[in-house]
Amino acid sequence: MNNKFIRIYEDIADRIRTGEIEAGTLLQSELDLSESYQTSRETIRKALKMLYEEGYIQKIQGKGSIVLDIRKIDFPISGLVSFKELAKKWDIALKRM
């Protein structure tokens, strides 16, 4: 089984988390990424699909993939809570800052 796309996903995700790749910037093209990682475009597509599904990038047709600000996307999808519960949690978190 070829898990190269997972290693590529993890590498790019780490670079986004650390700020090496800044929010709002475009990732390299699929062709450039395939050359950088010395792999096929299909492998790159799989890695980009995972990045998209995990909320690291947004694909824009004709433009490429833009890096999202992952710090702003912290919403509990699993275990849905009410707005009141979220507001209380976030208020406590903001007071700690």
C-alpha positions in Angstrom: 0.0 0.0 0.0 1.3 3.4 -0.9 1.1 5.8 2.0 3.3 8.4 0.5 0.3 10.8 0.2 -0.2 10.5 4.0 3.4 11.5 4.6 3.0 14.5 2.2 -0.3 15.4 3.9 1.4 15.3 7.3 4.4 17.4 6.0 2.2 20.1 4.6 -0.2 20.1 7.6 2.8 20.5 9.9 4.1 23.4 7.9 0.7 25.1 8.0 0.4 24.5 11.8 3.8 26.0 12.5 3.2 29.0 10.2 5.9 28.0 7.7 3.1 28.1 5.2 1.0 31.1 6.1 -2.8 31.4 6.0 -4.0 33.1 2.9 -1.2 31.9 0.7 -1.6 29.7 -2.3 0.0 26.3 -2.2 2.3 25.3 -5.1 0.5 23.8 -8.1 -0.1 20.1 -8.2 2.7 19.9 -10.8 5.2 21.8 -8.7 4.3 19.8 -5.6 4.7 16.5 -7.5 8.2 17.6 -8.6 9.1 18.8 -5.1 8.0 15.5 -3.5 9.1 13.4 -6.5 5.8 11.7 -6.9 2.8 11.5 -9.2 0.1 14.2 -9.4 -2.4 11.6 -8.3 -0.5 11.1 -5.0 -0.5 14.9 -4.6 -4.2 15.0 -5.3 -4.8 12.5 -2.5 -2.8 14.5 -0.1 -4.6 17.8 -1.1 -7.9 16.0 -0.7 -7.0 15.1 2.9 -5.8 18.7 3.6 -9.2 19.9 2.3 -11.2 17.4 4.3 -9.3 18.3 7.5 -9.8 22.0 7.0 -6.3 23.1 6.1 -7.0 24.3 2.6 -9.8 25.5 0.4 -9.6 24.5 -3.3 -10.5 27.3 -5.7 -11.2 26.2 -9.3 -8.8 27.8 -11.7 -6.6 29.2 -8.8 -5.3 26.4 -6.8 -5.4 25.7 -3.1 -5.4 28.5 -0.5 -4.3 27.9 3.0 -6.9 28.5 5.7 -6.3 30.1 9.1 -6.7 27.0 11.2 -6.7 29.0 14.4 -10.1 30.4 13.4 -11.7 27.1 12.7 -12.1 25.5 16.1 -15.7 24.5 16.2 -16.9 21.3 17.9 -18.6 19.3 15.2 -18.8 16.2 17.2 -20.8 16.4 20.4 -22.9 19.4 19.3 -23.5 21.9 22.0 -25.8 25.0 22.3 -24.6 28.5 21.5 -24.9 29.4 25.2 -22.5 26.5 26.1 -20.1 27.6 23.4 -20.2 31.3 24.5 -19.5 30.3 28.1 -16.6 28.0 27.1 -15.1 30.7 24.8 -15.6 33.4 27.4 -13.6 31.4 29.9 -10.9 30.7 27.3 -10.6 34.4 26.4 -10.3 35.4 30.1 -7.3 33.0 30.4 -5.5 34.8 27.6 
